Amino acid sequence: MSKREDIMQAAMNGDAKSVQACLAADGSLAGAYSEDGWTALHLAAYFGHLEAALVLLDHGADPEVRSRNRMENTPLHAAVANRQVAAARLLLERGADVNAVQSGGWTALHEAAMLGDAGMVSLLLERGADRAAQKDDGLTPLDLARENGHDAVIALLAGQADGNG
């Protein structure tokens, strides 16, 4: 395996010691991409491996980095997609933009609302997520929660509405 493959595998597995060793050998790996367009931080966030994510962030991994694939998403989007609230919190604490938009106009709040993840929705709203954000098709997080019958998320989003919807 190459060094790049080693760090990706270590991030996926949550092996923070191996991530650390890879970065000690080559610090540029903190920003390297896998063949399918993910960084090690995307992978650590998606799988909820906080220690590996911390090592990456401490070695300069960018919490705002975009995947180089059709998703064009950030590690925050990856964490939200797999319901990793603790990873999302860490990324937000380390500077991730709560309102970053991925392909199709999706924000992290859109994804959390569609999934019905009330805990994630609460976190994102606490961090300033824009509940009025529209995807490319015009749908808001509240629209997605309604479409999918997620009553707890509907209550969170509607209960914090600013009077415009």
N, C-alpha and C positions, 0 to 999 in steps of 0.2 A: 504494500500500500504506500501511496505517496504521503507526504506530510499533510497535504490538504485533506486527503481522505481520512487520515488518522484523526485530525481535529474534528472533522464532521462526525465521525463515528463516536468519538469521545463525548461530544456535545449531545448526540442523540441518546447515548447511554447514561448520561449524567455523571460521567467519570471526570470529576473536577481535577483530580491529580494528573490525569493524562492530558487534559486541556492545558493545565499549567505547564506541563513538560513540553508540549508542542509549542506553546508561546515562548517559553524560555529558549527553545532552539531557533525559533523564527517568529518574531513579534508581528510580522506582517500578516500572519495567519489569522489574526483577530478580524481582519477585513476580507478574508478570502471567501470565494463562492464555490459551492458544490457544482457538479456538472449540471444539475437541474435548477440552478439559480438561487439557492439558499445560502445564507451565511451560517456559521456555527451558532451565532446568537439567535437567529430565527429558529434553529433546531432546538436549542436549549429552552427557549421560551415555549415553543409548541409542546414539548414534552414535560414542561414544568420543572426542569432541573435548575433550581435556583443557585446552587453552588457553582455549577458550570457557567451559568449566566453571569454571576458575580465576577468570576475570574476573567471572563471575556470583557466585561465592562471595565474592570479595573486595568485591563491591558489595552484599552482604547477602542474596543468595539463600539460602533456608533448605534445608539438606540433608535436612530432615525433612518438607518440604512434600508434601502429598497431591494426587494428580491429582483433578480434578473430573469424573470419568467413572466408568463401572461398575467400573474396575480399583481405584480408590482406593489407588493405590500411590505409592511414594516414588521419587526419582531412583535410589536404590540398586537397587530392583526393576527399573527400566528398564535400568540398566547390566547387571545379571545376565541379563536376558532376551535381550540381544544379545551376551552373552559378552565384555563389555568389562571385563576384569580391572583394567586400570590406572584406569579411571574409577571402578570400585567401590572400589579402594584409596584414591583421592583422597577420595571421599565419606566413607568410614569415618574417614580422617584428619581430616576437617573436621566430624566429629560425627554422621554418620548412624548411626542405631540399627540394628545388625546383625540384631536380632530384630524389626524392625517387621513388622507383619502387614497384608497387603493383603486385598482382597475375597476371600472364600472361605477365609480363614485361612492363606493362603500367606505364608511367609517367603522371604527371598532364598535361604536354604539349600534350601528345597523346590524352587524353580525351578532352581537350579544342579544339584541331584541329578537332577531329571527330565531335564534337558538332557544330563547326563553330563559336565559341565564340571569335571573334577578339579582344575584350577588354581583355579577360582573356589571350589569346595568347600573346598580347603585354606586359601585366604585367609579365607573366612568363619569356618571353625573356629578359625583362629589369632586372629581378632578376637572370639571368644566366642559364635559362633552356637549356638543351642540345637538340638542334634541330635535331641532328644526332642519338639520342637514338633510339634503335630498340626494339620493343616488341619481345616476344618469337618467333613469326612467321616472324620476320625480317622487319616488317613494321615500318616506321618512322612517325612522326607527319605529315610531308608533304604528305606522301603516303595516310594517312587517310583523310586529307583535300581534296586531289584530288579525292579519291574514293567517297567522299560525296558531291563534287561540291561546296565547300566553297571557292569561288574566293578571298574574302578579306583575309582569312587566308592563302591561297596559296601565295598571294602576300607578306604577312608578312614573311612567312617562307622562301620563295624563295628569297625575297629581302634582307634577312639577311644571306643568305647562305654564307659559307666561301670559295666558289669556288670548293668545293668537291661535290656539289650537291645541 
